[in-house]
Amino acid sequence: MSESDTTTEPAELSLDKDVSDDFADLPLRIDNLQKSFGGINAVNGATFDVEKGTLTGLIGPNGAGKSTTFNLITGFIEPDAGTVTFNGEDITGMAPHDLADRGLVRTFQIARELSDMTVLENMMLGPKHQFGESLWRSVIRRNETMEHEQEVLERAWEMLDFFEIEHLANEYAGNLSGGQRKLLEMARALMTDPDMLLLDEPFAGVNPSLEKRLLTHIHELREQGYTFLLVEHDMDLIMENCRRVIVLHQGRVLADGTPEEIRANDEVIDAYLGGDV
């Protein structure tokens, strides 16, 4: 069988998501997820789901298991038990790059840009199944490779413009401010054309002006059909922007509901030691 028979063609890049596709209304489902470190239960039976086309908040006091849950969902560590289902497929323990191929992508609390490359070069690395990754296609199907690279370039400029950082295209990523790096990381994540993004404290270290811009972009993307799961310590931000909030405590789901329901939940208030929620 020839390579042309087995090679997956790259998906056409698009900003808008089809909200009427055949995926389930609950694309991400977490069932009885468990993970221990040295006898300590970091995640202890966490069970929840995320609705399609929503911005869902995942909160909890320090040590609640939020970061570990994110790492389990996105394949950076393997669970001791439980399952993670995405778009109807059991993805438990799959590698991050395999999950990205399936449309599940995450960002990190500390942005992981390639500091010695320009912003535009960082963006160009994002798309999956690029023609140039195959020597055979690069040589034998040179015209198609060039056309695809032009599409990727156009997509990169589109995303830089969307996040209002096109003026930084030729700047080295390592020279960006913390907030600009967060914008770059999300723009680069969208270059993979994901169905769902898991955002790990995307507003940490971001000034109020950039925070507002980033929130605006997230809501615009949600309206286009993207799904978001957001970990964030700023309770006011969560309550004002998420339609649904999931509260973790000691590795379990303590509460799940609207911001109003979470604010009025006595168990949640106690878990935060009487602080504002």
N, C-alpha and C positions, 0 to 999 in steps of 0.2 A: 504493500500500500504506500502511495507517495505521500510526501509531507503535505501537499496541497489537499489531500483527502482528509487529513487528521487535524489540521491546524484550525483553531477557532478564530473566526474573523472578528476584528475589534468591533465593539458596539458603537453605534452612531452616537455622538455626543449631543446631549440636550440638557437645557436648564430646567424646563418644565417637566414635572413627573405626571404620568398618566394615573389619575386618581380613580379611574374606572376599570383598572386591570383586574386580573383574577385572583390577586393576593387576598388573603384573609383580612378581616377588619382588625385582627390582633396579630400583626406580623411578628412581634417578639413575645415569647412566652417563657417564663422562668418557673421551673417546678422543683421544689424541695432541694434547692441548691445548697451544697455543704462543702466547707473547706476548713481544715484545721492546720495550725502551725504549732508544732511542739506541744500538742495537747490542748491548745487554746482554740476554741471555735470562733473563727473570724466570720464565717457565714454559716448559719445554723438553721437550714430549712427555709431559706428565702423563697417565696412564691409570689409572683405577680406577672402582669402582662402589660403591654403598651399598645395603645390604639393607633391605628394608621392615621397619618396626617395630623398628629397632635404634638404639642410640646408638653412633656410630662416631667415633673420634678422629682428627683430622688434625693431625699434629705435624711439627716440623722446626726446625733451628737458625735463628737470625736470617738473613733473606735467602733462605730456602729456597723462597719463592714461595707461601706459604700465603694471605696476604691477596690477592695478585693472582689466585690460583686462585678464591678466594671471589668476587671481583669479576667474574671471567669467567663463572662459573656463574650469577651472579645478574643479569647484564646491565648492570653499571655500567661495564664496558669491553668492547670487542669483541676476540675472539681473532684472531691472525694466521692460525691454522690450527687444525684439530681440531673436534670436535663435542661438544655437551652434549645429552644425551637425558634427558627427564623423562617418566615414565609413557608411554613408547613414542613420544613426539613430539620431534622435533628442535627444541630451543629456543635454539640457538646464536645469541647476539647479540640476543635479544629484550629489550625494555625491562622494567625491574623491575616496573612495574604490570601488564604483560601476564603476567609470571611469577606474580605474586600471584594473578591471576585463575585461573591453572592450579593453584594450590595450593603454590607454592614461595616461601617467605618467609624473609628473613634478619633477624638482629639485628646491631647494630654494637658494636665495642669501646667506643666512646663513645656512650652512649644518646642518641637523637635525639628526645626528647620535645618537645612544644610548650610551652615554659616559661611562657607567659602565659595558658595555659588550665589549668583544673582537671584533676585526674586522671580524673574521670568524663568530662569533655569530650574528653580525649585518647582515652579508650576508645571513645567514641561515633563517632569518626572512622574507626575501623578497618574495619568490615564493608564488603565490596564490593557494588556494585549496589544501593545504598540507594534506596528509593522517593523520598525527598526530593531526590535529585540531579536529578530530572526535574521541571521546572515543570509540564508537562502532567499527569503523574501526581499531583503535589502538589495540583493544583486539581481535576481531573476525578475522580480516584480518592482523594479526601481521606480517606475512612474506612479504605481499605486502607493508605494512607500512615501514618496514625496507629497502626494495628494493628502495622505493621512497625516503626515507631519504638519502640513499647512492647516488642516482641520484642528489639530491639537493646538497649534499656535493661536488660531482664531479663538478657540475655546478659552485658552489661557488669558488672552486680552479681555475677553468677555467677562471672565470671573474677576480679573483685577479691576475692571471698570465697575462691576457690580459692588465690590467691596471698597471702592474709592481709593485704591492704592496703585493705580496704573502709573502714577508719577514716580513710583519707587521701583519700577520694573527692572532697571539696570543697576539698582543699588544692591550691594552684597547683603544677604539676609542677616548676617551677623551684626550689621550696623543698625538694624531696626530697633525701635523701642519695643518694650514688652507688649504694649497694646497692638502695635503694628504686626508683631510676630503672631499674635493670636488671630488677627485678620488673615494673614498669609496662611496660617495652618488650616483655617476653615476653608479658605479659597482652594487650597491644594487638595483638601479632602473631597471637595465637590468635583474636582477634576476626574475622580474615579466614577462619577455618576452614580452615587449610592442611593439606596432606598431609605436608609436610616442612618442617622449620625448620633453617636453617644458622645456628649460633650462633658469633659471632666474639668470643672471649674474654669470655664472659658473667660470669665471676667476677672479672675485673680490678677492683680497688678495692672489692671486696665483703668485709665483715667475716665472720669464721668462722661466726657464727650465721646470717646471711642466706645465706651460701654453702650451708650445710647445708639450709636450707629450699628454696633454688632447686634443688639437686640432687634433693631429695625430690620436688619437683613435676615435674622432668624425667623421672624414673623412672616416676612415676605416669602421665604422659602417654604415655610409651613403651609401657607396659603396655596402654594404651587403643588403641594402634595407630599413634601418631604416629612419624615417622622423624626422626632428628636426625643432623646432621653438625657436629661440635664442634671448633673451633680453640681450643687452650688451651696455655699455657706451663707450667702446673703438672703435671709428669710424674706425680707421685703421684696426683693427682686423675684424670688420664687413665687410668692403669693400674688404678686401683681401680674405675672406673665404666664403662669402655668394654669391650665384649666383643671389639671389633676395633679395631686401630690402623693407620693409614696414615702412613708417614713420607716426607715430601718432603725432597729435598736437591738444590740447584741446579736447581730446577724440574722434577725428575723424581721418580718414585716409587722410593725407595730400598728400602723394605721394606713388607710388608703382612701382618699376621697377628695372633695373639692377643697380649695384653700379655706373656705369658711368652716367646713367640717373639721379640718385639721386644726385650725386656730381654737376651736371649741372643745377639742379632745383632751380630757384630763390626763390620760396616759402619756400623750405627746408632751404636754406641759411638764409633767413630772420627769420625763426622760431628759428634757432640756433644763432640768434643775430649776424649774420655775421661771426660766427666761422667756422672753417674748418669742412667739412663733406665729 
